[in-house]
Amino acid sequence: MRLLALTVVQPWASGFFKAENWKDVENRTWASRNIKPGDWIAIHAGLRCLPHINREHFKATWPDMPELDTLPHGALLGAVRFQGFGVPYRDPRRRILDASGFCTATDTDGGLGRRCRYRRHCSPWACGPVCWCFDLAAPLPAPRACVGGRGLWVVPVGHVQPLEQAIQAVLEAA
């Protein structure tokens, strides 16, 4: 199985594998044609952390956020099942929701009402501009040290089997 991975800074990488109110959205400035709904994406914790995190801002979504120095870095943490791309539901800029659930650009297309390919997403984690939406998370039993990459990158062969086992365990439990 060819598995793609996404490197995410801490603490957000660990947020995908919380027991409650898990991080079901990754916010990026870009979408990818290399993934489709139902694909699994490995989550890699990058070497860096957010340098200045406003813990107060995230209390509603993650009240017990751990200290950054306690989180793993430079490691695969698990995989998430991709649901699709979205835009934040609370995004007041340029978009309105049409009857089909798709957003319609209002000032980016000259008012022509062309349909945007992204669905609205109302997760508290969604801030966009492009939300990568997930519906299942499969944590590894322990982080696996691994060199990451930029964008979507291919998981090294030696790490695929443990990720597949974690995915299978989640699918059997669902």
C-alpha positions, 0 to 999 in steps of 0.5 A: 500500500502506498501511503501519503503523509502530511507533516504538521507542527506540534501541538496540532499533530497530536491533536488528531489523536486526542480522545475527545474533541479530536482535531478533525481538520487540518488548515492549509493554503492549498488543496491536493489532487493526489488524495480523494475521500476515503484515502488515509493520510499519515500524520507526522509531527514536525521537528518545530513547534509553533513558537508563540501559541495563545493557549487561551485561544484554544481552551474551548477546543483543547482545554487540557493541551499538554506542554509543547516539550512533552510532545513527540517531534520528528515522528509518525503519530498515526493516520487520519481518513480524508473526507474532503476539502472544505472552507470554514463555516464561520468564514464571513469572506466571499462565500455563501452556502447554496442549497446543495451544501456547496459554497458559492463564491460571491466576489471572487467570480464577478458575482456569477455564482459559480460553485466552489468545489469545497464543502463548508466545515463547521468544526471548531478547528476549521479556520482555513483558507482550505480545510482538509476534513477527516472523519476517523483517526487511527493512532499508532501505539507509540510514535515512530521516528521518521524524517518528514517532508513538505507537502504530501510525501510518501511514507517510507516502506518500513513504516507502512505496516504499523500504520496499516495495522492501526487503520485496520484496528480502527475500522474493525472497532467502528 
